[in-house]
Amino acid sequence: MNDDTNVEDFNPKCLYGISTRRFTSWTDSNLGRRFWSCYNYREYGNCGFFRWSDPSICARSKVIIPGLLRRTRDLEMRLLEINGFEGNDTSVSPNFANEELSSRGAMRRNWFCVVVIAVGIVLFVGKKLLEICKMYL
């Protein structure tokens, strides 16, 4: 960090004197570019504070990135159609979070089965041991 770097540049205060929040722009002209804004951004009563956090991207990136995102979205939709999710429902899309959640659920079910089987074995073996102990006592 330079001596002339201001700590406020890392989390500036809005016009109300409140710490700002960092958002990400999803417009074609500033895709993925982060910015600082009033904590109440997108709500009634925001002060209108705005400051870019990231430097501007080059003109070529402004053309290429939206095209790549559209292509990715189109490929995801084709994959959904191939896998049987035909239709115009764009809310259904494969993503890592859903796959991770379903794999966690499967793992929990597997562990539950293991525990139930282990308890069953312990109870069965324990009952047999109890019968053997009663024979010798």
N, C-alpha and C positions, 0 to 999 in steps of 0.2 A: 504494500500500500504506500503510495506517495505521501509526502508530508502535506501536499496541498489537496489531498482527497478528503472530502467532507463526509463525516459519518452519516449526515442527513441524506446524502445521495443514495444510501443503501435502504433507507426506509423513511422517505420524506413525510413531513406533516402536511395535511390538507389545509385549506383556508380556514377551517374551524379549529386548527391546532391539534387535530387527532391524527394518530398514525394511519397511514394509507395502507391499502391492500394492493397486491400485485395481481393483475389479470392478464389473460392471453387474448390477443386479437385473432379472430378467425375470418376477417375480411380478406378478399383476394389480394388487395393491395398491401396488406401487412400481415400475412398469414403466419401465425405462430410467434409473432413479435409480442413481447411482454411490455406492460405499461403499469405505472402507478396511477391510482385514482382514489377519490374519496371513498371512505369505508362504505358509504351509502350509495355507491355507484349503482345505477339501474333502479333506484328507489326515489320516491319523492323526498325532497329535502337534501339532496346531495349538493355540495358546494361548487361542483363543476371543475375541481382540481384534476389535472391530467398532466402526466409527464412520462415520456418513453423511458423504459428501463433498458431495452436492447437497442443497439444501433440499427439503422435502416438496412434492409436487405437490398441487394443489387437488383436492377431492373430485370435481368434474365431470370433470377429466382422467383420474382413476382409472377412471371409467366409460367415457369416450369412447375413450381410446387402445386398450384391449384390443379394443373393438368394431371399430375401424378396422383393427387388425392381423388380426382374424379375417376381415373383409371382403376385405382385400388377399390373404390366403392363399386364400380361396375363389375370388377372381377369377383368381389364378395357376393354381389347379387347373383351372378352366374353360378357361383359355387352353391349358393342357397337353392337355386332352381334345380341344379343337378342332384342335390341331396334331398330333394322332395319338398322344399319350402317354397313352392311356386306361389306367386301372387304379388301384390303391390305393397305388402306390409313391410315397410322399411325399418320398422322398430325391431324386427328380428334380424340380428346380424351376429355372426360368430365373433366372439372376442375372448381375450385371455381371461378376463375376470369371471365370466360365466363358466368357462371350462374349469377354472381353478375351484370355483364354488362347488360344481358338480363332483369334481374329484375329491374334494374335502368330504362331501356327503357320503360318497362311496367308501372313503377311508373310515369314516365314523361307523358306517354300517358293518364294515369288515371287523373293526375292533369290537363292536358290540357282539357280533357272532363269536369271536374268539373268547371274549369274557364269559358269555353264556355257556359255551362248550366247556371252558375251564372250570366254571362253577359246577356244572353238571358232573364232570369227572371227579372233582374233589368230593362232592356229595356222595357219589356212587362208591368211590374208594373208601371214603370215611365211614359209610354205612357198613361196608364189608369188614373194615378194620374193627369196628365196634362189635360186630357179630363174632369175630375171631377172639377179641378180648373177652367177651362174655363166656365163650366156650372154656377158656383157661382160667377164669376166675371163679 
